[in-house]
Amino acid sequence: VQLQASGGGLVQTGGSLRLSCVVFRSVGSPKAVGWFRQGPGKEREFMSAISWNGGRVYYIDSVKGRFTTSRDNAKNTVYLEMNNLQPDDAGVYYCAEDARPGGWPPREFNNWGDGTLVTVSS
């Protein structure tokens, strides 16, 4: 299994971006996927997760109301729609799969993809 995030770029404060995470899987069923952010000089931070069928979505408080996570399993893709972006939202965004299905929200992740860089100009 391999995950690949894309869609990052440069945006002005208050702007929007949509990130995509494609899940390349040859066998097995979809799993919950999480989104993470690592800002400059900061540790990687868990932002959001979506269950295998999209029925449950989890957000940390700082992005509730601004970020929306969704998925299209027919396209093997998970999305992170980000609105009203602020300078603190800048960083490399990663997606990863739930490593221990059964709990919610997921606490352990694997199959990390390469990140995509989001830059927010003030």
Salt bridges, closest charged atoms under 4 A:
GLU45 OE1 - ARG37 NH2 3.15
ASP61 OD1 - LYS64 NZ 3.19
ASP89 OD1 - ARG37 NH1 2.94
ASP89 OD2 - ARG66 NH1 2.68
GLU97 OE2 - ARG25 NH2 1.92
GLU108 OE2 - ARG100 NE 2.93
